[in-house]
């Protein structure tokens, strides 16, 4: 891939190269859909909806299984990029998103597992929606392509809005779907600028939008047809007397490179926590970055992005915060730059890093009473009692 290669839009069943493009870090140029094109395409699809059909559910599932298998293992024609085998996809993910091959394979397998979970839903027919569904994807993990599988299985026409930082995984899935015979007129691939998202929401019947705190605050997302997935702000509650398993807790923090909304970002202890936390920090310090830890491989970063993330953490660390892990936050090894798995101890639940969800393994440990724990849990989408404690009243796991 070079900067001269342009990944196009897919609209009305045809590929279209936009005049508006942005570079993908380490990859091609990416076409962007302007708002007027989004409005026109939405109106056109609504006008000819009666003529736009998707296969019956059993055939949809068959095609999706074939497409996911091709995505995972096969040679996929990706528009403008050529035929890409599984190794080529792994290399593209390393170059653009810093993902090690082991993590690409794990996440690809998780897509297959998620499709089977969707297929096993006893109430699946009740979820068949028809219409047009927008799936707006994040940059942190391509497992969110499960939203595309979910929408396609439901019988909807699907518009995919990839992240401008990581559009290649969704482009590969689109290529796989088209290769197995998915009706092209029911698929759209619409990269766009953030300012275009409200127009895409208005042009579609249902929306699945992945994003963090900034996106959650957008007024345009306040609509009953929209399913906002994230932020998670996952926390673990550690009880007053229950033992802590440092390996288990470190795994919850660092697994999947800390990129999931289920990755633990806050550990709330109903007792003095620093002694236990230092044991967890020692496990995190033992995670190899180069070569990658076979159980918990980590993503590499562009130097400038790593520096910005480290500055973000440093600016919010004081007062009342101290880093328990021993490695520096930014680690350079083997010609790559990493953000090391990091554990921070803070003095109170009001610290600015409590509940802060970042796209690498960083967790905050804080000691508090049950009222403080309930407050943190109330702001978290995922609360993990694990083997540690009873979840405070009002929280959910």
N, C-alpha and C positions, 0 to 999 in steps of 0.2 A: 504494500500500500504506500502511496505517496500523497503529498499534498495536492497533486493534480487530479487525483481520483475523486469523483463526486458521488456520494451515495444519494440516490434520488428519493422522491416521494413516490408512494403508490396511491393513485387516486382513480376511482371509476375503473378499476381493473387494469390500469396502465401505469407504467413508470413515467415519472415526470421530473425533469431536472429544473429546480428553481434557480432564479437568478440571485436569490439571497442565500448565502452559504456561511457556515462557520467551520473552523478547523476542529477536528476531534483530536485531543492530545494523543500523539503517537499513531494517528490513523489518517483517514481520508478527510476530505471536506464533506460537510453534511448539508444537504438542501434543507431550507426552512420554509414552512408553509405560512404565507402572509394571511392576515385576518380575512381579507376579501375573498381569498381562495377557499378558506374554511367555510365561510358563510355560503358561498355559491355551491360548493360541493355538498354541504348539508342540505340545502334546499333542493338540489337536483336529486339526491338520494331519496328524500321524502316524496318527491313527485313521482318517482318510478318504483316506490316501495313494493307495490303489488307485483311488479315484474321481477323483483329481487328475491330469490328463494334460497334457502339453505337446505341441505339434505336432512332426511329424518334423523332422529336422535341416534338410533343404532349405527347408522352410517357415519354420523358426525364423530361418534366415539371411535369407530374403526379408523377413520382418517386421522384423528388426533393421535391415536396410538402409533400409527405409522409415522406421522410427522415428528413426534417426540423421539422415537427410535432413530430416525434419520438425523435429527438434531444432535443426539448424543453420540452416534457412532459413524454416521455416513458422510458421503460426499454431497454437499449441498451447493447448488448454484445460488450465489448471493449477488444480486444485481450490482453491477459496477465493480465488484470485487473478484468475480470469477468463481470457479468451483473450489470450495473450501472443505477439506477433510477435517476429521476431529483434531488432528495435530495442528492444522492450520488455525483452527478456532482457538485452541489453547494458546498458540503463539500470539494471536490477535488480542486475546484477553490479557496476556502478560504485557504486551506493548502499550495497550490503551488504558487498562484498568489496574495494572500491577498485580494481577491474580496469578498465583502459582498453578501449574497444571493440576495438582492434586485437588485444589479447591474447585477448579472448573469442573473436574470430573464428579466431585461430590455434589455440587449444585445441580449439574445436569441430571444426575441420578435422582435427586430430590424432586425435580420436575416430573419425572416418570412416576415416582411414588405419589405425588400430589394428584396427578391425573387419575390414578387408580382410586384414590380416596374420593374424588369427585364422581367417578363412575359408580362407586358403591353406595352413593347416597340414595336411600330408599325413597326419598321425597323428590327425586330429581325432576320429575315431570312438573312439579309445582313451581320449579325454578325457571322453567323455560319462559323466556321473556320476549323473544322477538325484538323488533325495533333495532336501534343503533346504540351500541355501547362504546364509550370511550374508555380506554385503559391508558392512564398516564403513568409512566414508569420512572423509577429513581435510578441513580447512578451507583448506589452502594452494592446492590446484589441483583443478579439476573434471575434469582429464584422468584422474583415478583412477576415473571412471565406466567406464573400460575394464574394471574388475573386474566391473561389472554385466553388461556385454556378454559377457564371457567366461563368467560363470556361466550366463546365460540361454542362450547358444549351446550350452553343455554339456548342456542338457536338465534342469537343476535348477530347482526352484522357488526363488525368490530373495527374501530379505528384505534390504532396503536400510536401513542405519542411517546417516543423513546426519549431517554435522557440525552441531552446534547453532549454530555461527557462520555457516555457509554451507550451508543446506539447499535453496536455490532451484534450483540446477542439477540436482540429483537429482530434485526435484519436477517440473521440466520434462521430464526424461527419462521419468519414470513417466507423465506426461500424454501424451507422444509414443507410448510403448508401448501404452497403453490406446487411443489414437486409431486406431492401425493394426490393432487387433484382437488384441493379445496377451492370452491368457487371464487375466483379473483375479485369479482365485483362486490363480494361481501367483506372484503378486507381493505383496510386503509392503513398507510404508513405515513404519519404526519408529524415529523419533527417540527418544533416551533419554538419561538421565543416565549419567555414567561408571560409577556403581555398578551399573548394570543390564547392562553388557556381559557379565560372567561368566554371567548367566542366559541371555542370548541365545546365547552360545557353547554352553551345555549344551543348549539347545533345538534346535540345528541340527546337521546332519551334517558340514558343511564350512564353513570360515570363511576369508574373505579380509579381512585387517585392515590398514589403512594407519595408520601412526603413527610418532612419533619416539622419542627415548630413554626418556621416561617410560613410554610404553606398552610398549616392549620389555622393561621390567623387571617388568611385572605377572605374578605367578605364574599367574593364570587363563589366560594366553596360552600356557602351557607344555603344549600338547597336540598330538599328531601330526596331527590333522585341520586344524590352523590354518596358514595361509600368511600370515606377517607380512611386509608389504612396507614396508620402511623401518626405521630410518633409513639413509640412504645414506652420509653422511660422505664424499662424493666428493673424491678428491684427484688432483692432477697431479704427476707426478714429472719434475723438470727435471734432465737429465744434466749431467755436469761440463763438457762441451764443446759440446753442441748449442745452436744459437741459439734464442732465445725470440721468438715472434711475439706482440707485445703485444696486437694486435687479437684474435687467436684466443683468447688466454688471458682477456682481458677479456670476450669473448663467452661463454666457458664459465662465468664467474662471474655475469654479469648477464643472460644470456638467460632469458626466461620469468620475469622479475622475481625470479630466485633462488628460485623456489618449488618446484623439482623436487628429488628426492633425488639426481639426477644433476648438479645445479648444483655447481660446484667450491667447496668450503669451505676446503680446505687445499692450498697449493702447497709441495711439498718440493723443495728445491734441493740438489744434491750439489756445491755451490760457493757462494762468496759471492754473495748474492742481491739485495742492496738496490738496486744500480744498475739491474738488469733490472726489479725490482719498481716502481721509480719510473716507468718507462716505461708499465707496465701501469696504474699509478695515474692517470697523465695521461689515458689512454684512458677510464678509468672516470669521471674528473672531467668528461670531454667529453660524457657521455651526458645528453641533455636530458630534464628531468623535465616541464616545462611550457613549450611543447608536448611531447608524448611523443616520444622517439626512435623513428623508424619501424622500426628494426631491433631495438631492445631497449626496448620500452615498459615502464615501471615502475608498480607498484601504489601507490595512495595509502593512507593509514592514518588511523584515528581518532586524534585528538590524544593522548588518554590512552594508547592502545596504543603509539603511537610513542614516547612518553616512557618507558614501561615497558621497551620493547625497548632504547632508548638507555641507560637506567640499567643494564640487564643487561650490555651490552657494556662500559660504563665500569667497572663493579664488577670485571670480570674482566680488564681491560686491563693493569693493573700487577700485578707488576713485569715488566720485560723486554719490554713491548709498546709500540709507537708507531704512530700512524695515519699512513699515507703519502698518502692522498687528502687534498685540500685543503678540500673542502666540509665543513661541519658534518654530523654524522650525521643530524640532523633538519632538513629543509628545508621551508619554507612558501612556496608559490607558487600564485598564481591561486586562492586560497581553499581549497587542498588542502594536506595534510601528507604528506611523503614521507620514507622512510628512504633516504638516498643510497647508491648503490653504493660500497662501502668496502673498502679494502685495508689490512691491518695487518701490520707486521713484528714478529716475536717472536724471542727469543734462543735458545729451545730447544724441542724437541718435547714437553716436559712442560708447556708453557704451557696454562692452562685454556681458551684459545680454540682450540687445535689440535683439529680434529675436531668442533668445535661447529657443529651444523647449525641455522641460523636461517632464518626465512621471508622473507628479503630478501637482496640480494646483498652478502654479507660474506665475504671470504676472508682467510686468514692465510698469510703467507709465512714459511718457516723454513728456515735452512741447517742441514744435518746430514750425517752420513756414511751409508754404505749400510745399516748396521745400524739407524740411526734411521729411515731411509726405509722399510725393511722393516717396522718396528714400526708406523708410521703406516698403511702400506698394508694390514697385517694387520687393522687395525680399520676398514677402509673397504670398503664394498660395491662401490664403483665406483672403479677406478684407471685414470686416463687417461694413457698414455704420449704420446699425440698425436704431434706432430712433435718432441718434446723429448728423449726418452731411452728407453732400455730399462727396462722395469718391473723393479724389484728382484726377486730370486729369491723365489718363494712368493706373489707378488701376482698378481692377475688383472685383466683389463680388460673 
